[in-house]
Amino acid sequence: MSNGAAVPMLYGIPVKYLSLAVLTIQNSLLVLIMRYSRVVSSLQFYASTAVLMSELIKLTVCFVLSAKLSIAEHNKLSIRLVLNDILGGDSWKLLIPAGLYTIQNNLQYTAVTLLDAATFQVTYQLKILTTALCAVAILNTRLSRTRWLALLALTVGVILVQLPSSNAPTSGGQASGASLQFLGLLAVLIACILSGLAGVYFEKVLKGSRKSVWTRNAQLSLFSIAPALFGVFIVDGQEIGANGFFYGYTGWTYGAIACQAVGGLIVAVVVKYADNILKGFATSISIIISCLASVWIFGFQITPLFIVGTALVIYATYMYGRPESTQPAVLPVSSNENSKDEEPIPMGGLQGKDSDSMHVQVDSSNK
């Protein structure tokens, strides 16, 4: 780094890249396990219960990690201090993304039930585009022409990968299959919009605060409980009352819940040390992994369009990830002056070690 600050490392690997790699693997497994959990049994579990279970797991893990940080800071465990840190201050800012994320998670289960795994995975990558647009609109992000072209190439690649799957045979007749396909795609589209809004807002809160990432994620999970309970009692309440909370659960259901919970924690780390659009590109790589796995698990057929589309995704990832070319400065300049070709950083810039660990991303995120 130009300012000499240490980059957060884990086992000799920068946390930013390690978390992005883990997120890619997790997203690849998530869609496969979610889809399999919906088709492995004739009894369909209630998605609202799975979302609630996932949030409870995340809340428990983040509370424990927040308590561990409190012990390191105060040399003692004080539940009151941990609760004050989670519930006090500007915790109310997480109400909006918590509600959006809860709806998004429910829509994921709806979409993966109506669509095959490959179609769901590639279509869901439209959240990269929605995230970029939200970042431009909300965070005043200014992307270079190269990165706009990368977003365009990625979008085209996603569409090309989806085309073969859109004509896959469906049960219940052609009209019924087309109707289910449309509902599934609509669920994905709404989930992508919510993902963009919630992700950018959450990124804004994280990078403008000194609170730990685990405290913020504990707040996010805590405020997600209420909308998740709404889904359990209001949306599926009658059926759950008749069949039970764990109706239709299998081992794969618990696997999907755990994978979704872990994903929420990984995302929290990613948006802390990277930017939200880069997170989206790491997720797009999981298209290749999950679609290849779908060949063996679900009999997905790879076509020439699929190959072209995945090649575009890989190339778009390279285009976005490579350093931006800049003119060398004659005199030393500060980090704010160095980014004058991009949008000035609002909100007083980044705070503490966050600005150091995310220095490379300032040109594109400009928080």
C-alpha positions as a LaTeX table, in Angstrom:
\begin{tabular}{lrrr}
\hline
Residue & $x$ (\AA) & $y$ (\AA) & $z$ (\AA) \\
\hline
Met1 & 0.00 & 0.00 & 0.00 \\
Ser2 & 1.17 & 3.49 & $-0.69$ \\
Asn3 & 0.61 & 4.56 & 2.91 \\
Gly4 & 2.61 & 1.63 & 4.32 \\
Ala5 & $-0.31$ & 0.14 & 6.22 \\
Ala6 & $-0.48$ & $-3.62$ & 6.66 \\
Val7 & $-2.93$ & $-5.61$ & 4.59 \\
Pro8 & $-5.17$ & $-7.92$ & 6.70 \\
Met9 & $-3.80$ & $-11.44$ & 6.21 \\
Leu10 & $-4.87$ & $-14.95$ & 7.17 \\
Tyr11 & $-2.33$ & $-17.77$ & 6.84 \\
Gly12 & $-0.28$ & $-15.53$ & 4.57 \\
Ile13 & $-3.18$ & $-14.80$ & 2.21 \\
Pro14 & $-4.91$ & $-11.39$ & 2.00 \\
Val15 & $-8.31$ & $-11.66$ & 3.68 \\
Lys16 & $-9.94$ & $-9.89$ & 0.73 \\
Tyr17 & $-8.95$ & $-12.56$ & $-1.79$ \\
Leu18 & $-9.41$ & $-15.45$ & 0.61 \\
Ser19 & $-12.96$ & $-14.39$ & 1.42 \\
Leu20 & $-13.75$ & $-13.93$ & $-2.28$ \\
Ala21 & $-12.47$ & $-17.45$ & $-3.04$ \\
Val22 & $-14.50$ & $-18.98$ & $-0.22$ \\
Leu23 & $-17.57$ & $-17.04$ & $-1.36$ \\
Thr24 & $-17.20$ & $-18.44$ & $-4.88$ \\
Ile25 & $-17.11$ & $-22.02$ & $-3.59$ \\
Gln26 & $-20.01$ & $-21.40$ & $-1.20$ \\
Asn27 & $-22.21$ & $-19.93$ & $-3.91$ \\
Ser28 & $-21.48$ & $-22.88$ & $-6.18$ \\
Leu29 & $-22.55$ & $-25.33$ & $-3.49$ \\
Leu30 & $-25.54$ & $-23.26$ & $-2.35$ \\
Val31 & $-27.54$ & $-23.42$ & $-5.58$ \\
Leu32 & $-26.84$ & $-27.13$ & $-6.00$ \\
Ile33 & $-27.83$ & $-28.04$ & $-2.45$ \\
Met34 & $-30.87$ & $-25.75$ & $-2.47$ \\
Arg35 & $-32.13$ & $-27.26$ & $-5.71$ \\
Tyr36 & $-31.45$ & $-30.83$ & $-4.59$ \\
Ser37 & $-33.18$ & $-30.21$ & $-1.25$ \\
Arg38 & $-36.33$ & $-29.22$ & $-3.17$ \\
Val39 & $-36.38$ & $-32.29$ & $-5.45$ \\
Val40 & $-34.92$ & $-35.05$ & $-3.25$ \\
Ser41 & $-38.24$ & $-35.52$ & $-1.46$ \\
Ser42 & $-41.86$ & $-35.35$ & $-2.60$ \\
Leu43 & $-42.61$ & $-33.39$ & 0.58 \\
Gln44 & $-41.77$ & $-29.70$ & 0.14 \\
Phe45 & $-40.44$ & $-27.96$ & 3.25 \\
Tyr46 & $-41.56$ & $-24.40$ & 3.91 \\
Ala47 & $-38.97$ & $-21.90$ & 2.68 \\
Ser48 & $-39.92$ & $-19.39$ & 5.37 \\
Thr49 & $-38.82$ & $-21.82$ & 8.10 \\
Ala50 & $-35.48$ & $-22.41$ & 6.37 \\
Val51 & $-34.84$ & $-18.66$ & 6.11 \\
Leu52 & $-35.66$ & $-18.19$ & 9.80 \\
Met53 & $-33.35$ & $-21.04$ & 10.81 \\
Ser54 & $-30.54$ & $-19.54$ & 8.74 \\
Glu55 & $-30.91$ & $-16.14$ & 10.40 \\
Leu56 & $-30.93$ & $-17.69$ & 13.87 \\
Ile57 & $-27.68$ & $-19.51$ & 13.10 \\
Lys58 & $-26.04$ & $-16.34$ & 11.79 \\
Leu59 & $-27.22$ & $-14.37$ & 14.83 \\
Thr60 & $-25.79$ & $-16.96$ & 17.22 \\
Val61 & $-22.41$ & $-17.15$ & 15.47 \\
Cys62 & $-22.06$ & $-13.37$ & 15.16 \\
Phe63 & $-23.06$ & $-12.83$ & 18.80 \\
Val64 & $-20.35$ & $-15.26$ & 19.93 \\
Leu65 & $-17.74$ & $-13.58$ & 17.71 \\
Ser66 & $-18.79$ & $-10.13$ & 18.94 \\
Ala67 & $-18.46$ & $-11.35$ & 22.52 \\
Lys68 & $-14.98$ & $-12.67$ & 21.71 \\
Leu69 & $-13.95$ & $-9.27$ & 20.39 \\
Ser70 & $-15.38$ & $-7.61$ & 23.50 \\
Ile71 & $-13.31$ & $-9.90$ & 25.71 \\
Ala72 & $-10.16$ & $-8.99$ & 23.77 \\
Glu73 & $-10.93$ & $-5.29$ & 24.16 \\
His74 & $-12.07$ & $-5.18$ & 27.80 \\
Asn75 & $-10.27$ & $-8.28$ & 29.16 \\
Lys76 & $-13.58$ & $-9.61$ & 30.45 \\
Leu77 & $-16.91$ & $-10.87$ & 29.20 \\
Ser78 & $-19.75$ & $-8.42$ & 29.65 \\
Ile79 & $-23.03$ & $-9.42$ & 28.02 \\
Arg80 & $-24.32$ & $-5.91$ & 28.69 \\
Leu81 & $-21.49$ & $-4.34$ & 26.68 \\
Val82 & $-22.04$ & $-6.78$ & 23.81 \\
Leu83 & $-25.77$ & $-6.09$ & 23.75 \\
Asn84 & $-25.19$ & $-2.33$ & 23.92 \\
Asp85 & $-22.79$ & $-2.58$ & 21.00 \\
Ile86 & $-25.32$ & $-4.56$ & 18.93 \\
Leu87 & $-28.49$ & $-2.71$ & 19.89 \\
Gly88 & $-27.15$ & 0.79 & 20.51 \\
Gly89 & $-25.93$ & 3.61 & 18.32 \\
Asp90 & $-26.93$ & 3.48 & 14.67 \\
Ser91 & $-28.09$ & $-0.14$ & 14.68 \\
Trp92 & $-31.44$ & 1.02 & 13.30 \\
Lys93 & $-29.71$ & 1.60 & 9.95 \\
Leu94 & $-29.76$ & $-2.17$ & 9.37 \\
Leu95 & $-33.58$ & $-2.34$ & 9.44 \\
Ile96 & $-33.87$ & $-1.66$ & 5.71 \\
Pro97 & $-31.28$ & $-4.14$ & 4.37 \\
Ala98 & $-32.46$ & $-6.77$ & 6.87 \\
Gly99 & $-35.97$ & $-6.67$ & 5.47 \\
Leu100 & $-34.72$ & $-6.69$ & 1.87 \\
Tyr101 & $-32.38$ & $-9.61$ & 2.47 \\
Thr102 & $-35.14$ & $-11.66$ & 4.12 \\
Ile103 & $-37.46$ & $-11.21$ & 1.13 \\
Gln104 & $-34.57$ & $-11.98$ & $-1.21$ \\
Asn105 & $-33.74$ & $-15.23$ & 0.60 \\
Asn106 & $-37.35$ & $-16.39$ & 0.40 \\
Leu107 & $-37.44$ & $-15.57$ & $-3.32$ \\
Gln108 & $-34.29$ & $-17.65$ & $-3.83$ \\
Tyr109 & $-36.11$ & $-20.75$ & $-2.61$ \\
Thr110 & $-39.10$ & $-19.93$ & $-4.80$ \\
Ala111 & $-36.92$ & $-19.49$ & $-7.89$ \\
Val112 & $-34.78$ & $-22.58$ & $-7.33$ \\
Thr113 & $-37.97$ & $-24.61$ & $-6.97$ \\
Leu114 & $-39.36$ & $-23.41$ & $-10.32$ \\
Leu115 & $-36.09$ & $-23.31$ & $-12.30$ \\
Asp116 & $-33.33$ & $-25.82$ & $-12.86$ \\
Ala117 & $-30.06$ & $-25.15$ & $-11.05$ \\
Ala118 & $-28.14$ & $-23.88$ & $-14.10$ \\
Thr119 & $-30.87$ & $-21.46$ & $-15.18$ \\
Phe120 & $-31.26$ & $-20.13$ & $-11.66$ \\
Gln121 & $-27.53$ & $-19.68$ & $-11.15$ \\
Val122 & $-26.82$ & $-17.79$ & $-14.36$ \\
Thr123 & $-29.95$ & $-15.65$ & $-14.18$ \\
Tyr124 & $-29.24$ & $-14.71$ & $-10.59$ \\
Gln125 & $-25.97$ & $-13.13$ & $-11.72$ \\
Leu126 & $-28.01$ & $-10.19$ & $-12.97$ \\
Lys127 & $-27.58$ & $-8.95$ & $-9.39$ \\
Ile128 & $-24.10$ & $-7.82$ & $-10.50$ \\
Leu129 & $-25.68$ & $-5.35$ & $-12.87$ \\
Thr130 & $-28.31$ & $-4.21$ & $-10.36$ \\
Thr131 & $-25.61$ & $-3.80$ & $-7.72$ \\
Ala132 & $-23.51$ & $-1.66$ & $-10.05$ \\
Leu133 & $-26.48$ & 0.52 & $-10.95$ \\
Cys134 & $-27.38$ & 0.91 & $-7.27$ \\
Ala135 & $-23.78$ & 1.79 & $-6.45$ \\
Val136 & $-23.81$ & 4.50 & $-9.12$ \\
Ala137 & $-27.15$ & 5.88 & $-7.95$ \\
Ile138 & $-26.71$ & 5.59 & $-4.17$ \\
Leu139 & $-22.96$ & 5.82 & $-3.56$ \\
Asn140 & $-22.18$ & 8.16 & $-6.47$ \\
Thr141 & $-19.77$ & 5.52 & $-7.78$ \\
Arg142 & $-18.04$ & 6.40 & $-11.04$ \\
Leu143 & $-16.96$ & 3.37 & $-13.04$ \\
Ser144 & $-14.40$ & 3.60 & $-15.83$ \\
Arg145 & $-15.33$ & 2.76 & $-19.40$ \\
Thr146 & $-13.43$ & $-0.54$ & $-19.10$ \\
Arg147 & $-15.49$ & $-1.62$ & $-16.12$ \\
Trp148 & $-18.75$ & $-0.64$ & $-17.82$ \\
Leu149 & $-17.71$ & $-2.81$ & $-20.75$ \\
Ala150 & $-16.92$ & $-5.58$ & $-18.29$ \\
Leu151 & $-20.42$ & $-5.33$ & $-16.85$ \\
Leu152 & $-21.89$ & $-5.43$ & $-20.35$ \\
Ala153 & $-19.79$ & $-8.44$ & $-21.33$ \\
Leu154 & $-20.74$ & $-10.25$ & $-18.14$ \\
Thr155 & $-24.43$ & $-9.57$ & $-18.72$ \\
Val156 & $-24.24$ & $-10.87$ & $-22.29$ \\
Gly157 & $-22.37$ & $-13.93$ & $-21.08$ \\
Val158 & $-24.99$ & $-14.64$ & $-18.44$ \\
Ile159 & $-27.76$ & $-14.37$ & $-21.04$ \\
Leu160 & $-25.98$ & $-16.70$ & $-23.45$ \\
Val161 & $-25.47$ & $-19.30$ & $-20.74$ \\
Gln162 & $-29.14$ & $-19.10$ & $-19.86$ \\
Leu163 & $-30.54$ & $-19.53$ & $-23.38$ \\
Pro164 & $-30.17$ & $-23.32$ & $-23.67$ \\
Ser165 & $-31.77$ & $-23.89$ & $-20.27$ \\
Ser166 & $-34.76$ & $-21.71$ & $-21.10$ \\
Asn167 & $-35.90$ & $-24.35$ & $-23.60$ \\
Ala168 & $-35.53$ & $-27.31$ & $-21.25$ \\
Pro169 & $-38.56$ & $-29.60$ & $-21.09$ \\
Thr170 & $-40.93$ & $-29.11$ & $-18.18$ \\
Ser171 & $-43.62$ & $-31.26$ & $-16.68$ \\
Gly172 & $-47.32$ & $-30.40$ & $-16.73$ \\
Gly173 & $-47.51$ & $-29.41$ & $-20.40$ \\
Gln174 & $-45.87$ & $-26.69$ & $-22.44$ \\
Ala175 & $-48.17$ & $-23.87$ & $-21.27$ \\
Ser176 & $-47.82$ & $-24.86$ & $-17.63$ \\
Gly177 & $-44.05$ & $-25.16$ & $-17.98$ \\
Ala178 & $-43.77$ & $-21.73$ & $-19.58$ \\
Ser179 & $-45.85$ & $-20.25$ & $-16.79$ \\
Leu180 & $-43.63$ & $-21.80$ & $-14.11$ \\
Gln181 & $-40.55$ & $-20.63$ & $-16.00$ \\
Phe182 & $-41.88$ & $-17.07$ & $-16.11$ \\
Leu183 & $-42.71$ & $-17.06$ & $-12.40$ \\
Gly184 & $-39.26$ & $-18.40$ & $-11.60$ \\
Leu185 & $-37.55$ & $-15.77$ & $-13.72$ \\
Leu186 & $-39.70$ & $-13.05$ & $-12.17$ \\
Ala187 & $-38.70$ & $-14.23$ & $-8.69$ \\
Val188 & $-35.04$ & $-14.10$ & $-9.71$ \\
Leu189 & $-35.38$ & $-10.61$ & $-11.18$ \\
Ile190 & $-37.01$ & $-9.21$ & $-8.03$ \\
Ala191 & $-34.39$ & $-10.95$ & $-5.88$ \\
Cys192 & $-31.62$ & $-9.37$ & $-7.98$ \\
Ile193 & $-33.06$ & $-5.88$ & $-7.51$ \\
Leu194 & $-33.39$ & $-6.41$ & $-3.76$ \\
Ser195 & $-29.88$ & $-7.84$ & $-3.62$ \\
Gly196 & $-28.45$ & $-4.75$ & $-5.30$ \\
Leu197 & $-30.27$ & $-2.34$ & $-3.02$ \\
Ala198 & $-29.52$ & $-4.23$ & 0.20 \\
Gly199 & $-25.91$ & $-5.00$ & $-0.71$ \\
Val200 & $-24.95$ & $-1.44$ & $-1.57$ \\
Tyr201 & $-26.74$ & $-0.05$ & 1.50 \\
Phe202 & $-25.04$ & $-2.61$ & 3.76 \\
Glu203 & $-21.68$ & $-1.81$ & 2.17 \\
Lys204 & $-22.26$ & 1.88 & 2.85 \\
Val205 & $-23.00$ & 1.20 & 6.52 \\
Leu206 & $-20.02$ & $-1.14$ & 6.97 \\
Lys207 & $-17.43$ & 1.09 & 5.34 \\
Gly208 & $-18.63$ & 4.21 & 7.12 \\
Ser209 & $-18.44$ & 2.69 & 10.60 \\
Arg210 & $-15.89$ & 1.54 & 13.17 \\
Lys211 & $-18.09$ & $-1.29$ & 14.43 \\
Ser212 & $-16.80$ & $-4.77$ & 13.78 \\
Val213 & $-18.13$ & $-6.72$ & 10.84 \\
Trp214 & $-19.53$ & $-9.32$ & 13.26 \\
Thr215 & $-21.43$ & $-6.71$ & 15.23 \\
Arg216 & $-22.94$ & $-5.34$ & 12.02 \\
Asn217 & $-23.88$ & $-8.82$ & 10.84 \\
Ala218 & $-25.39$ & $-9.62$ & 14.24 \\
Gln219 & $-27.52$ & $-6.51$ & 13.85 \\
Leu220 & $-28.50$ & $-7.57$ & 10.34 \\
Ser221 & $-29.54$ & $-11.05$ & 11.49 \\
Leu222 & $-31.35$ & $-9.71$ & 14.54 \\
Phe223 & $-33.47$ & $-7.33$ & 12.48 \\
Ser224 & $-34.11$ & $-10.11$ & 9.96 \\
Ile225 & $-35.88$ & $-12.21$ & 12.60 \\
Ala226 & $-39.06$ & $-10.10$ & 12.54 \\
Pro227 & $-39.67$ & $-10.27$ & 8.76 \\
Ala228 & $-38.68$ & $-13.95$ & 8.80 \\
Leu229 & $-41.26$ & $-14.63$ & 11.52 \\
Phe230 & $-43.81$ & $-12.76$ & 9.42 \\
Gly231 & $-43.22$ & $-15.27$ & 6.67 \\
Val232 & $-43.55$ & $-18.20$ & 9.07 \\
Phe233 & $-46.75$ & $-17.07$ & 10.81 \\
Ile234 & $-48.52$ & $-15.06$ & 8.12 \\
Val235 & $-47.45$ & $-16.54$ & 4.77 \\
Asp236 & $-47.11$ & $-20.21$ & 5.75 \\
Gly237 & $-48.75$ & $-20.12$ & 9.16 \\
Gln238 & $-51.78$ & $-22.24$ & 8.34 \\
Glu239 & $-49.79$ & $-25.02$ & 6.68 \\
Ile240 & $-47.10$ & $-25.00$ & 9.38 \\
Gly241 & $-49.78$ & $-25.22$ & 12.04 \\
Ala242 & $-51.22$ & $-28.31$ & 10.37 \\
Asn243 & $-48.00$ & $-30.09$ & 9.39 \\
Gly244 & $-45.36$ & $-28.78$ & 11.78 \\
Phe245 & $-42.37$ & $-26.45$ & 11.55 \\
Phe246 & $-39.96$ & $-29.10$ & 10.25 \\
Tyr247 & $-42.36$ & $-30.62$ & 7.73 \\
Gly248 & $-40.51$ & $-31.96$ & 4.68 \\
Tyr249 & $-37.05$ & $-31.47$ & 6.20 \\
Thr250 & $-34.24$ & $-33.79$ & 5.07 \\
Gly251 & $-30.50$ & $-33.75$ & 5.60 \\
Trp252 & $-30.20$ & $-31.70$ & 2.41 \\
Thr253 & $-32.55$ & $-29.10$ & 3.88 \\
Tyr254 & $-30.24$ & $-28.61$ & 6.84 \\
Gly255 & $-27.34$ & $-28.44$ & 4.40 \\
Ala256 & $-29.04$ & $-25.66$ & 2.44 \\
Ile257 & $-29.76$ & $-23.77$ & 5.66 \\
Ala258 & $-26.15$ & $-24.07$ & 6.84 \\
Cys259 & $-24.79$ & $-23.08$ & 3.42 \\
Gln260 & $-27.02$ & $-20.01$ & 3.30 \\
Ala261 & $-26.03$ & $-19.02$ & 6.84 \\
Val262 & $-22.32$ & $-19.39$ & 6.08 \\
Gly263 & $-22.82$ & $-17.36$ & 2.90 \\
Gly264 & $-24.25$ & $-14.49$ & 4.90 \\
Leu265 & $-21.17$ & $-14.44$ & 7.11 \\
Ile266 & $-18.79$ & $-14.64$ & 4.14 \\
Val267 & $-20.57$ & $-11.76$ & 2.40 \\
Ala268 & $-20.13$ & $-9.66$ & 5.53 \\
Val269 & $-16.36$ & $-10.18$ & 5.35 \\
Val270 & $-16.25$ & $-9.57$ & 1.60 \\
Val271 & $-18.03$ & $-6.23$ & 1.72 \\
Lys272 & $-15.79$ & $-5.22$ & 4.62 \\
Tyr273 & $-12.51$ & $-5.82$ & 2.78 \\
Ala274 & $-13.58$ & $-5.55$ & $-0.86$ \\
Asp275 & $-16.37$ & $-3.77$ & $-2.71$ \\
Asn276 & $-19.79$ & $-5.09$ & $-3.55$ \\
Ile277 & $-19.30$ & $-5.24$ & $-7.32$ \\
Leu278 & $-16.10$ & $-7.28$ & $-6.94$ \\
Lys279 & $-18.11$ & $-9.63$ & $-4.73$ \\
Gly280 & $-20.56$ & $-10.02$ & $-7.57$ \\
Phe281 & $-17.83$ & $-10.92$ & $-10.02$ \\
Ala282 & $-16.44$ & $-13.56$ & $-7.66$ \\
Thr283 & $-19.94$ & $-14.96$ & $-7.45$ \\
Ser284 & $-20.20$ & $-15.07$ & $-11.23$ \\
Ile285 & $-17.27$ & $-17.50$ & $-11.37$ \\
Ser286 & $-19.44$ & $-19.93$ & $-9.45$ \\
Ile287 & $-21.64$ & $-20.17$ & $-12.56$ \\
Ile288 & $-18.98$ & $-22.29$ & $-14.21$ \\
Ile289 & $-18.49$ & $-24.55$ & $-11.20$ \\
Ser290 & $-22.16$ & $-25.11$ & $-10.45$ \\
Cys291 & $-23.16$ & $-25.60$ & $-14.10$ \\
Leu292 & $-20.44$ & $-28.17$ & $-14.62$ \\
Ala293 & $-21.58$ & $-29.96$ & $-11.47$ \\
Ser294 & $-25.15$ & $-29.81$ & $-12.77$ \\
Val295 & $-24.08$ & $-31.97$ & $-15.72$ \\
Trp296 & $-23.38$ & $-34.84$ & $-13.35$ \\
Ile297 & $-26.11$ & $-34.19$ & $-10.75$ \\
Phe298 & $-29.07$ & $-32.97$ & $-12.81$ \\
Gly299 & $-28.10$ & $-34.05$ & $-16.34$ \\
Phe300 & $-27.53$ & $-30.50$ & $-17.58$ \\
Gln301 & $-26.31$ & $-30.41$ & $-21.19$ \\
Ile302 & $-23.45$ & $-28.08$ & $-22.12$ \\
Thr303 & $-23.97$ & $-26.35$ & $-25.48$ \\
Pro304 & $-21.78$ & $-24.09$ & $-27.65$ \\
Leu305 & $-23.70$ & $-21.07$ & $-26.34$ \\
Phe306 & $-22.89$ & $-22.16$ & $-22.81$ \\
Ile307 & $-19.18$ & $-22.29$ & $-23.66$ \\
Val308 & $-19.27$ & $-18.85$ & $-25.29$ \\
Gly309 & $-21.19$ & $-17.39$ & $-22.36$ \\
Thr310 & $-18.84$ & $-18.74$ & $-19.72$ \\
Ala311 & $-15.85$ & $-17.49$ & $-21.72$ \\
Leu312 & $-17.40$ & $-14.01$ & $-21.70$ \\
Val313 & $-17.88$ & $-14.23$ & $-17.93$ \\
Ile314 & $-14.23$ & $-15.15$ & $-17.41$ \\
Tyr315 & $-13.02$ & $-12.39$ & $-19.72$ \\
Ala316 & $-15.31$ & $-9.84$ & $-18.06$ \\
Thr317 & $-13.87$ & $-10.81$ & $-14.68$ \\
Tyr318 & $-10.37$ & $-10.18$ & $-16.02$ \\
Met319 & $-11.40$ & $-6.83$ & $-17.52$ \\
Tyr320 & $-12.84$ & $-5.60$ & $-14.27$ \\
Gly321 & $-10.07$ & $-6.94$ & $-12.05$ \\
Arg322 & $-7.07$ & $-5.54$ & $-13.88$ \\
Pro323 & $-5.59$ & $-2.26$ & $-12.54$ \\
Glu324 & $-6.73$ & 0.99 & $-14.10$ \\
Ser325 & $-4.05$ & 2.82 & $-16.07$ \\
Thr326 & $-3.21$ & 6.20 & $-14.57$ \\
Gln327 & $-0.84$ & 9.02 & $-15.50$ \\
Pro328 & 2.22 & 9.17 & $-13.17$ \\
Ala329 & 2.16 & 12.14 & $-10.85$ \\
Val330 & 5.09 & 14.59 & $-10.98$ \\
Leu331 & 4.80 & 15.40 & $-7.28$ \\
Pro332 & 3.65 & 13.15 & $-4.43$ \\
Val333 & $-0.09$ & 13.45 & $-3.84$ \\
Ser334 & $-2.44$ & 12.29 & $-1.13$ \\
Ser335 & $-4.78$ & 9.34 & $-1.59$ \\
Asn336 & $-7.71$ & 11.69 & $-2.12$ \\
Glu337 & $-5.86$ & 13.65 & $-4.79$ \\
Asn338 & $-4.76$ & 10.45 & $-6.44$ \\
Ser339 & $-8.36$ & 9.53 & $-7.15$ \\
Lys340 & $-9.36$ & 12.88 & $-8.59$ \\
Asp341 & $-10.02$ & 11.32 & $-12.00$ \\
Glu342 & $-12.82$ & 9.37 & $-10.33$ \\
Glu343 & $-15.65$ & 10.52 & $-8.10$ \\
Pro344 & $-14.51$ & 12.20 & $-4.86$ \\
Ile345 & $-15.14$ & 10.12 & $-1.77$ \\
Pro346 & $-18.19$ & 11.39 & 0.14 \\
Met347 & $-19.07$ & 10.74 & 3.78 \\
Gly348 & $-15.64$ & 11.82 & 5.02 \\
Gly349 & $-13.87$ & 8.88 & 3.40 \\
Leu350 & $-13.23$ & 5.48 & 4.90 \\
Gln351 & $-12.34$ & 5.10 & 8.54 \\
Gly352 & $-9.55$ & 3.31 & 10.36 \\
Lys353 & $-8.01$ & 0.18 & 8.90 \\
Asp354 & $-10.83$ & $-0.17$ & 6.39 \\
Ser355 & $-9.43$ & 2.54 & 4.19 \\
Asp356 & $-6.08$ & 0.79 & 4.14 \\
Ser357 & $-7.40$ & $-2.67$ & 3.41 \\
Met358 & $-9.65$ & $-1.35$ & 0.65 \\
His359 & $-7.30$ & 1.23 & $-0.82$ \\
Val360 & $-7.13$ & $-0.57$ & $-4.15$ \\
Gln361 & $-10.92$ & $-0.45$ & $-4.42$ \\
Val362 & $-11.32$ & 3.26 & $-3.85$ \\
Asp363 & $-11.20$ & 4.09 & $-7.54$ \\
Ser364 & $-14.27$ & 1.97 & $-8.25$ \\
Ser365 & $-16.28$ & 2.20 & $-5.04$ \\
Asn366 & $-15.64$ & 5.80 & $-3.92$ \\
Lys367 & $-17.58$ & 5.58 & $-0.72$ \\
\hline
\end{tabular}
